[in-house]
Amino acid sequence: MYWYDFNADASVLEIGGGYGAVTSLFCEKCREVTVTERNKERAVVLSERLRDYDNVTVLSGDFFDNSIFLYWSEQFLLPPVSAVY
């Protein structure tokens, strides 16, 4: 995904960060990254891998759990949102 022209001022939501292969790219290219990982062990590994980035928030849990969804919507859904598939 290095070829994609990310908006440097973008806020990114990654659902299911796994071990962070794509997350680190988002951290390098975008202003703010929030990543969810429902597997607690992977979330710990993800947090460790991303510890040098100051623009990332790792949330452990299922995105569709109300607390994570509410966190995201309160923080980021006020401006228009675009998705990359």
N, C-alpha and C positions, 0 to 999 in steps of 0.2 A: 504494500500500500504506500510505499514511498513516493510513487508516481502521483498520488492524489494531491491536489492543491487545497490543503486544509486552510480554513480561515484562521489566522493566528489569534484572533479574538474569540474563537468559538469555545463554548462549554459543551463537553462531550459526556454522554451517559453510555457506558458500556455494560450491558447486561450479560453476566457470565464471563468474568475476566480470565478464568482458568489460571494459568501460571504467569500471565502478563506479557506474552509475546507481542500482542497488538497494543496492549495498554501503554507500554513504554513508548511506542511510536506516537500515540495520542499525546502523551505527556511532553514529548519533544516538539510537537507541531501545534498544540492548542493551548489556550490560556488556562483552562480549568477542566479537570477530568474527574468524574465520579464513576467508580466501577463497583458493581455488585458481584458477589460470588457466594453461592448458597452453601458450598462445602467449606466448613470452618478451617480444615487443614490447608486447603488451597488458598483461602483468604489470608492465612498467616504467611504462607510462602509468598503470595502476591505482595503483601505489605512489606516484607523483607526485601524483595526484588526492587520495589519502587521507593525505598526509603530515601534515596538521594533526590527525588523530585519533590518540590514544595507545592506543586499545583495539582495534587491528586488526593482524593478521598476514597478509601476502600471501605465498603460496607459489607459485612458478613450477614448473609441471609437471602431469602428468596425475594426477588424484586417485587413480586406481587403480594408480598406480606405488606399489610397496610402501613406499617411504620416506615419502611424503606420508600414506598411509593409516595407517602406524604412528605418525607424529607426531600425527595427529588422535586416534587411539584412545588413545594414552598420555596425552594432555593432557585429553581431554574425555569419553570414553565411560564413565567410571566411574559418574557419576550417570545417572538415567534420561534418555533423549533423546526429544524429540518433533520431528516434521517438519511443515513447512507446505508444502502443495502449491498 
